[in-house]
């Protein structure tokens, strides 16, 4: 097994997939922010809405699992 992950193709491929995953996650957060009737960031940061923070965290985990499955599959 050894240092297979250190090969340039595997290394840069992993970096590329990570960047694509972060971009997909960020875009999906923006889309969900647009379709909700209020501003998520304002509710989370300024008003400190804990219930909404839990829902957004669950959404973040869900999207992350989907992106990870798409990359690994």
Biopython code that builds the backbone (N, CA, C, O; Angstrom):
import numpy as np
from Bio.PDB.StructureBuilder import StructureBuilder

atoms = [
    (1, "UNK", "N", (0.836, -1.169, 0.000)),
    (1, "UNK", "CA", (0.000, 0.000, 0.000)),
    (1, "UNK", "C", (0.887, 1.240, 0.000)),
    (1, "UNK", "O", (0.947, 1.931, -1.017)),
    (2, "UNK", "N", (1.542, 1.536, 1.039)),
    (2, "UNK", "CA", (2.564, 2.565, 1.085)),
    (2, "UNK", "C", (2.135, 3.965, 0.718)),
    (2, "UNK", "O", (1.223, 4.537, 1.314)),
    (3, "UNK", "N", (2.816, 4.506, -0.280)),
    (3, "UNK", "CA", (2.643, 5.914, -0.631)),
    (3, "UNK", "C", (1.857, 6.117, -1.926)),
    (3, "UNK", "O", (2.143, 7.050, -2.677)),
    (4, "UNK", "N", (0.878, 5.265, -2.198)),
    (4, "UNK", "CA", (0.084, 5.408, -3.415)),
    (4, "UNK", "C", (-0.678, 6.722, -3.451)),
    (4, "UNK", "O", (-0.887, 7.291, -4.522)),
    (5, "UNK", "N", (-1.091, 7.201, -2.299)),
    (5, "UNK", "CA", (-1.857, 8.445, -2.248)),
    (5, "UNK", "C", (-1.005, 9.646, -2.589)),
    (5, "UNK", "O", (-1.536, 10.720, -2.872)),
    (6, "UNK", "N", (0.313, 9.487, -2.567)),
    (6, "UNK", "CA", (1.229, 10.594, -2.825)),
    (6, "UNK", "C", (1.553, 10.758, -4.308)),
    (6, "UNK", "O", (2.248, 11.702, -4.682)),
    (7, "UNK", "N", (1.066, 9.865, -5.149)),
    (7, "UNK", "CA", (1.287, 10.003, -6.585)),
    (7, "UNK", "C", (0.596, 11.286, -7.059)),
    (7, "UNK", "O", (-0.494, 11.604, -6.583)),
    (8, "UNK", "N", (1.205, 12.022, -7.981)),
    (8, "UNK", "CA", (0.636, 13.310, -8.400)),
    (8, "UNK", "C", (-0.804, 13.214, -8.904)),
    (8, "UNK", "O", (-1.620, 14.084, -8.598)),
    (9, "UNK", "N", (-1.123, 12.190, -9.656)),
    (9, "UNK", "CA", (-2.488, 12.052, -10.168)),
    (9, "UNK", "C", (-3.505, 11.892, -9.058)),
    (9, "UNK", "O", (-4.552, 12.539, -9.067)),
    (10, "UNK", "N", (-3.201, 11.034, -8.108)),
    (10, "UNK", "CA", (-4.113, 10.807, -6.984)),
    (10, "UNK", "C", (-4.193, 12.031, -6.082)),
    (10, "UNK", "O", (-5.269, 12.396, -5.609)),
    (11, "UNK", "N", (-3.053, 12.660, -5.848)),
    (11, "UNK", "CA", (-3.011, 13.818, -4.960)),
    (11, "UNK", "C", (-3.818, 14.984, -5.532)),
    (11, "UNK", "O", (-4.672, 15.548, -4.848)),
    (12, "UNK", "N", (-3.546, 15.344, -6.788)),
    (12, "UNK", "CA", (-4.258, 16.470, -7.389)),
    (12, "UNK", "C", (-5.718, 16.137, -7.664)),
    (12, "UNK", "O", (-6.572, 17.023, -7.636)),
    (13, "UNK", "N", (-6.008, 14.871, -7.929)),
    (13, "UNK", "CA", (-7.399, 14.457, -8.076)),
    (13, "UNK", "C", (-8.170, 14.631, -6.777)),
    (13, "UNK", "O", (-9.320, 15.069, -6.784)),
    (14, "UNK", "N", (-7.542, 14.289, -5.673)),
    (14, "UNK", "CA", (-8.185, 14.474, -4.365)),
    (14, "UNK", "C", (-8.420, 15.944, -4.064)),
    (14, "UNK", "O", (-9.475, 16.317, -3.551)),
    (15, "UNK", "N", (-7.432, 16.784, -4.382)),
    (15, "UNK", "CA", (-7.595, 18.223, -4.173)),
    (15, "UNK", "C", (-8.724, 18.764, -5.043)),
    (15, "UNK", "O", (-9.537, 19.564, -4.580)),
    (16, "UNK", "N", (-8.778, 18.334, -6.296)),
    (16, "UNK", "CA", (-9.824, 18.784, -7.206)),
    (16, "UNK", "C", (-11.201, 18.369, -6.708)),
    (16, "UNK", "O", (-12.121, 19.188, -6.697)),
    (17, "UNK", "N", (-11.362, 17.111, -6.294)),
    (17, "UNK", "CA", (-12.649, 16.652, -5.780)),
    (17, "UNK", "C", (-13.036, 17.379, -4.500)),
    (17, "UNK", "O", (-14.214, 17.660, -4.282)),
    (18, "UNK", "N", (-12.068, 17.684, -3.661)),
    (18, "UNK", "CA", (-12.364, 18.434, -2.440)),
    (18, "UNK", "C", (-12.863, 19.833, -2.770)),
    (18, "UNK", "O", (-13.828, 20.304, -2.170)),
    (19, "UNK", "N", (-12.216, 20.497, -3.715)),
    (19, "UNK", "CA", (-12.650, 21.835, -4.113)),
    (19, "UNK", "C", (-14.034, 21.818, -4.755)),
    (19, "UNK", "O", (-14.855, 22.699, -4.500)),
    (20, "UNK", "N", (-14.284, 20.815, -5.586)),
    (20, "UNK", "CA", (-15.610, 20.684, -6.196)),
    (20, "UNK", "C", (-16.664, 20.418, -5.127)),
    (20, "UNK", "O", (-17.759, 20.977, -5.185)),
    (21, "UNK", "N", (-16.346, 19.577, -4.160)),
    (21, "UNK", "CA", (-17.280, 19.293, -3.075)),
    (21, "UNK", "C", (-17.603, 20.522, -2.257)),
    (21, "UNK", "O", (-18.762, 20.740, -1.905)),
    (22, "UNK", "N", (-16.598, 21.335, -1.945)),
    (22, "UNK", "CA", (-16.825, 22.567, -1.187)),
    (22, "UNK", "C", (-17.666, 23.540, -2.006)),
    (22, "UNK", "O", (-18.553, 24.198, -1.462)),
    (23, "UNK", "N", (-17.401, 23.637, -3.302)),
    (23, "UNK", "CA", (-18.173, 24.533, -4.160)),
    (23, "UNK", "C", (-19.628, 24.098, -4.235)),
    (23, "UNK", "O", (-20.529, 24.932, -4.137)),
    (24, "UNK", "N", (-19.870, 22.799, -4.407)),
    (24, "UNK", "CA", (-21.241, 22.293, -4.454)),
    (24, "UNK", "C", (-21.953, 22.544, -3.125)),
    (24, "UNK", "O", (-23.126, 22.917, -3.104)),
    (25, "UNK", "N", (-21.247, 22.340, -2.030)),
    (25, "UNK", "CA", (-21.831, 22.583, -0.716)),
    (25, "UNK", "C", (-22.198, 24.049, -0.549)),
    (25, "UNK", "O", (-23.297, 24.366, -0.093)),
    (26, "UNK", "N", (-21.288, 24.944, -0.913)),
    (26, "UNK", "CA", (-21.535, 26.377, -0.749)),
    (26, "UNK", "C", (-22.684, 26.843, -1.644)),
    (26, "UNK", "O", (-23.523, 27.629, -1.204)),
    (27, "UNK", "N", (-22.735, 26.375, -2.879)),
    (27, "UNK", "CA", (-23.818, 26.745, -3.787)),
    (27, "UNK", "C", (-25.155, 26.240, -3.267)),
    (27, "UNK", "O", (-26.158, 26.950, -3.344)),
    (28, "UNK", "N", (-25.181, 25.020, -2.738)),
    (28, "UNK", "CA", (-26.440, 24.494, -2.199)),
    (28, "UNK", "C", (-26.883, 25.286, -0.969)),
    (28, "UNK", "O", (-28.082, 25.479, -0.765)),
    (29, "UNK", "N", (-25.941, 25.744, -0.149)),
    (29, "UNK", "CA", (-26.305, 26.573, 0.999)),
    (29, "UNK", "C", (-26.911, 27.889, 0.522)),
    (29, "UNK", "O", (-27.897, 28.356, 1.092)),
    (30, "UNK", "N", (-26.339, 28.488, -0.510)),
    (30, "UNK", "CA", (-26.869, 29.746, -1.044)),
    (30, "UNK", "C", (-28.261, 29.536, -1.621)),
    (30, "UNK", "O", (-29.146, 30.367, -1.418)),
    (31, "UNK", "N", (-28.467, 28.432, -2.342)),
    (31, "UNK", "CA", (-29.792, 28.149, -2.918)),
    (31, "UNK", "C", (-30.825, 27.967, -1.812)),
    (31, "UNK", "O", (-31.930, 28.502, -1.904)),
    (32, "UNK", "N", (-30.482, 27.228, -0.784)),
    (32, "UNK", "CA", (-31.424, 27.023, 0.321)),
    (32, "UNK", "C", (-31.681, 28.333, 1.043)),
    (32, "UNK", "O", (-32.798, 28.576, 1.498)),
    (33, "UNK", "N", (-30.672, 29.179, 1.156)),
    (33, "UNK", "CA", (-30.856, 30.497, 1.768)),
    (33, "UNK", "C", (-31.826, 31.341, 0.950)),
    (33, "UNK", "O", (-32.628, 32.088, 1.511)),
    (34, "UNK", "N", (-31.757, 31.226, -0.368)),
    (34, "UNK", "CA", (-32.647, 32.013, -1.241)),
    (34, "UNK", "C", (-34.091, 31.525, -1.197)),
    (34, "UNK", "O", (-35.014, 32.333, -1.303)),
    (35, "UNK", "N", (-34.305, 30.214, -1.042)),
    (35, "UNK", "CA", (-35.682, 29.704, -1.088)),
    (35, "UNK", "C", (-36.395, 29.771, 0.263)),
    (35, "UNK", "O", (-37.610, 29.584, 0.326)),
    (36, "UNK", "N", (-35.664, 30.031, 1.329)),
    (36, "UNK", "CA", (-36.314, 30.189, 2.634)),
    (36, "UNK", "C", (-36.843, 31.615, 2.765)),
    (36, "UNK", "O", (-36.296, 32.537, 2.160)),
    (37, "UNK", "N", (-37.900, 31.800, 3.548)),
    (37, "UNK", "CA", (-38.522, 33.132, 3.638)),
    (37, "UNK", "C", (-37.718, 34.146, 4.460)),
    (37, "UNK", "O", (-38.129, 35.303, 4.560)),
    (38, "UNK", "N", (-36.616, 33.759, 5.035)),
    (38, "UNK", "CA", (-35.796, 34.673, 5.833)),
    (38, "UNK", "C", (-34.333, 34.424, 5.503)),
    (38, "UNK", "O", (-33.998, 33.441, 4.842)),
    (39, "UNK", "N", (-33.472, 35.309, 5.960)),
    (39, "UNK", "CA", (-32.043, 35.184, 5.711)),
    (39, "UNK", "C", (-31.426, 34.257, 6.758)),
    (39, "UNK", "O", (-31.440, 34.563, 7.950)),
    (40, "UNK", "N", (-30.890, 33.132, 6.311)),
    (40, "UNK", "CA", (-30.328, 32.151, 7.236)),
    (40, "UNK", "C", (-29.174, 32.726, 8.043)),
    (40, "UNK", "O", (-29.106, 32.544, 9.258)),
    (41, "UNK", "N", (-28.268, 33.421, 7.363)),
    (41, "UNK", "CA", (-27.079, 33.908, 8.048)),
    (41, "UNK", "C", (-27.445, 34.925, 9.130)),
    (41, "UNK", "O", (-26.874, 34.910, 10.221)),
    (42, "UNK", "N", (-28.398, 35.806, 8.826)),
    (42, "UNK", "CA", (-28.844, 36.796, 9.808)),
    (42, "UNK", "C", (-29.494, 36.115, 11.004)),
    (42, "UNK", "O", (-29.238, 36.487, 12.150)),
    (43, "UNK", "N", (-30.330, 35.122, 10.740)),
    (43, "UNK", "CA", (-30.997, 34.399, 11.828)),
    (43, "UNK", "C", (-29.977, 33.657, 12.697)),
    (43, "UNK", "O", (-30.111, 33.624, 13.920)),
    (44, "UNK", "N", (-28.973, 33.072, 12.072)),
    (44, "UNK", "CA", (-27.999, 32.283, 12.827)),
    (44, "UNK", "C", (-27.038, 33.155, 13.621)),
    (44, "UNK", "O", (-26.783, 32.886, 14.795)),
    (45, "UNK", "N", (-26.510, 34.188, 12.997)),
    (45, "UNK", "CA", (-25.442, 34.963, 13.621)),
    (45, "UNK", "C", (-25.990, 36.073, 14.508)),
    (45, "UNK", "O", (-25.585, 36.205, 15.663)),
    (46, "UNK", "N", (-26.908, 36.867, 13.974)),
    (46, "UNK", "CA", (-27.371, 38.030, 14.724)),
    (46, "UNK", "C", (-28.429, 37.673, 15.768)),
    (46, "UNK", "O", (-28.362, 38.132, 16.909)),
    (47, "UNK", "N", (-29.402, 36.854, 15.374)),
    (47, "UNK", "CA", (-30.486, 36.509, 16.296)),
    (47, "UNK", "C", (-30.190, 35.249, 17.108)),
    (47, "UNK", "O", (-30.918, 34.940, 18.050)),
    (48, "UNK", "N", (-29.146, 34.531, 16.760)),
    (48, "UNK", "CA", (-28.707, 33.312, 17.439)),
    (48, "UNK", "C", (-29.840, 32.299, 17.633)),
    (48, "UNK", "O", (-30.091, 31.824, 18.740)),
    (49, "UNK", "N", (-30.501, 31.990, 16.542)),
    (49, "UNK", "CA", (-31.600, 31.039, 16.527)),
    (49, "UNK", "C", (-31.030, 29.620, 16.577)),
    (49, "UNK", "O", (-30.538, 29.105, 15.572)),
    (50, "UNK", "N", (-31.101, 28.997, 17.750)),
    (50, "UNK", "CA", (-30.488, 27.682, 17.960)),
    (50, "UNK", "C", (-31.230, 26.594, 17.183)),
    (50, "UNK", "O", (-30.600, 25.699, 16.621)),
    (51, "UNK", "N", (-32.547, 26.662, 17.148)),
    (51, "UNK", "CA", (-33.318, 25.648, 16.429)),
    (51, "UNK", "C", (-32.973, 25.669, 14.943)),
    (51, "UNK", "O", (-32.811, 24.615, 14.327)),
    (52, "UNK", "N", (-32.862, 26.849, 14.374)),
    (52, "UNK", "CA", (-32.488, 26.956, 12.972)),
    (52, "UNK", "C", (-31.053, 26.483, 12.750)),
    (52, "UNK", "O", (-30.748, 25.894, 11.712)),
    (53, "UNK", "N", (-30.184, 26.732, 13.704)),
    (53, "UNK", "CA", (-28.804, 26.263, 13.593)),
    (53, "UNK", "C", (-28.753, 24.739, 13.537)),
    (53, "UNK", "O", (-27.946, 24.178, 12.796)),
    (54, "UNK", "N", (-29.595, 24.069, 14.301)),
    (54, "UNK", "CA", (-29.637, 22.607, 14.277)),
    (54, "UNK", "C", (-30.147, 22.113, 12.926)),
    (54, "UNK", "O", (-29.629, 21.135, 12.388)),
    (55, "UNK", "N", (-31.152, 22.779, 12.379)),
    (55, "UNK", "CA", (-31.684, 22.396, 11.066)),
    (55, "UNK", "C", (-30.634, 22.620, 9.978)),
    (55, "UNK", "O", (-30.466, 21.775, 9.099)),
    (56, "UNK", "N", (-29.935, 23.738, 10.028)),
    (56, "UNK", "CA", (-28.896, 24.023, 9.042)),
    (56, "UNK", "C", (-27.745, 23.029, 9.187)),
    (56, "UNK", "O", (-27.167, 22.612, 8.183)),
    (57, "UNK", "N", (-27.407, 22.647, 10.404)),
    (57, "UNK", "CA", (-26.359, 21.645, 10.607)),
    (57, "UNK", "C", (-26.767, 20.304, 10.011)),
    (57, "UNK", "O", (-25.944, 19.626, 9.396)),
    (58, "UNK", "N", (-28.019, 19.916, 10.185)),
    (58, "UNK", "CA", (-28.505, 18.671, 9.592)),
    (58, "UNK", "C", (-28.469, 18.751, 8.070)),
    (58, "UNK", "O", (-28.108, 17.786, 7.396)),
    (59, "UNK", "N", (-28.848, 19.915, 7.534)),
    (59, "UNK", "CA", (-28.782, 20.116, 6.091)),
    (59, "UNK", "C", (-27.338, 20.022, 5.605)),
    (59, "UNK", "O", (-27.071, 19.414, 4.568)),
    (60, "UNK", "N", (-26.420, 20.613, 6.337)),
    (60, "UNK", "CA", (-25.009, 20.572, 5.965)),
    (60, "UNK", "C", (-24.476, 19.140, 5.968)),
    (60, "UNK", "O", (-23.737, 18.750, 5.064)),
    (61, "UNK", "N", (-24.843, 18.369, 6.965)),
    (61, "UNK", "CA", (-24.413, 16.964, 7.007)),
    (61, "UNK", "C", (-25.012, 16.176, 5.851)),
    (61, "UNK", "O", (-24.326, 15.361, 5.234)),
    (62, "UNK", "N", (-26.264, 16.408, 5.558)),
    (62, "UNK", "CA", (-26.920, 15.722, 4.442)),
    (62, "UNK", "C", (-26.260, 16.018, 3.117)),
    (62, "UNK", "O", (-25.980, 15.103, 2.342)),
    (63, "UNK", "N", (-26.008, 17.285, 2.848)),
    (63, "UNK", "CA", (-25.357, 17.675, 1.606)),
    (63, "UNK", "C", (-23.940, 17.108, 1.559)),
    (63, "UNK", "O", (-23.486, 16.665, 0.504)),
    (64, "UNK", "N", (-23.252, 17.120, 2.671)),
    (64, "UNK", "CA", (-21.888, 16.583, 2.715)),
    (64, "UNK", "C", (-21.868, 15.088, 2.422)),
    (64, "UNK", "O", (-20.974, 14.608, 1.726)),
    (65, "UNK", "N", (-22.824, 14.362, 2.933)),
    (65, "UNK", "CA", (-22.899, 12.925, 2.680)),
    (65, "UNK", "C", (-23.193, 12.661, 1.196)),
    (65, "UNK", "O", (-22.618, 11.751, 0.600)),
    (66, "UNK", "N", (-24.088, 13.459, 0.608)),
    (66, "UNK", "CA", (-24.404, 13.311, -0.807)),
    (66, "UNK", "C", (-23.173, 13.595, -1.674)),
    (66, "UNK", "O", (-22.879, 12.842, -2.603)),
    (67, "UNK", "N", (-22.460, 14.673, -1.372)),
    (67, "UNK", "CA", (-21.254, 15.015, -2.125)),
    (67, "UNK", "C", (-20.203, 13.928, -1.965)),
    (67, "UNK", "O", (-19.562, 13.543, -2.943)),
    (68, "UNK", "N", (-20.018, 13.430, -0.754)),
    (68, "UNK", "CA", (-19.027, 12.368, -0.525)),
    (68, "UNK", "C", (-19.397, 11.106, -1.292)),
    (68, "UNK", "O", (-18.521, 10.449, -1.854)),
    (69, "UNK", "N", (-20.672, 10.758, -1.322)),
    (69, "UNK", "CA", (-21.093, 9.566, -2.062)),
    (69, "UNK", "C", (-20.894, 9.766, -3.566)),
    (69, "UNK", "O", (-20.521, 8.830, -4.273)),
    (70, "UNK", "N", (-21.141, 10.977, -4.050)),
    (70, "UNK", "CA", (-20.960, 11.247, -5.478)),
    (70, "UNK", "C", (-19.487, 11.176, -5.851)),
    (70, "UNK", "O", (-19.151, 10.678, -6.925)),
    (71, "UNK", "N", (-18.615, 11.659, -4.999)),
    (71, "UNK", "CA", (-17.180, 11.645, -5.289)),
    (71, "UNK", "C", (-16.635, 10.228, -5.211)),
    (71, "UNK", "O", (-15.852, 9.812, -6.065)),
    (72, "UNK", "N", (-17.049, 9.487, -4.190)),
    (72, "UNK", "CA", (-16.531, 8.129, -3.994)),
    (72, "UNK", "C", (-17.117, 7.150, -4.998)),
    (72, "UNK", "O", (-16.493, 6.138, -5.316)),
    (73, "UNK", "N", (-18.298, 7.440, -5.493)),
    (73, "UNK", "CA", (-18.978, 6.507, -6.384)),
    (73, "UNK", "C", (-18.495, 6.634, -7.754)),
    (73, "UNK", "O", (-18.962, 5.921, -8.642)),
]
sb = StructureBuilder()
sb.init_structure("model")
sb.init_model(0)
sb.init_chain("A")
sb.init_seg("    ")
for serial, (resi, resn, name, xyz) in enumerate(atoms, 1):
    if name == "N":
        sb.init_residue(resn, " ", resi, " ")
    sb.init_atom(name, np.array(xyz, "f"), 0.0, 1.0, " ", f" {name:<3s}", serial, name[0])
structure = sb.get_structure()
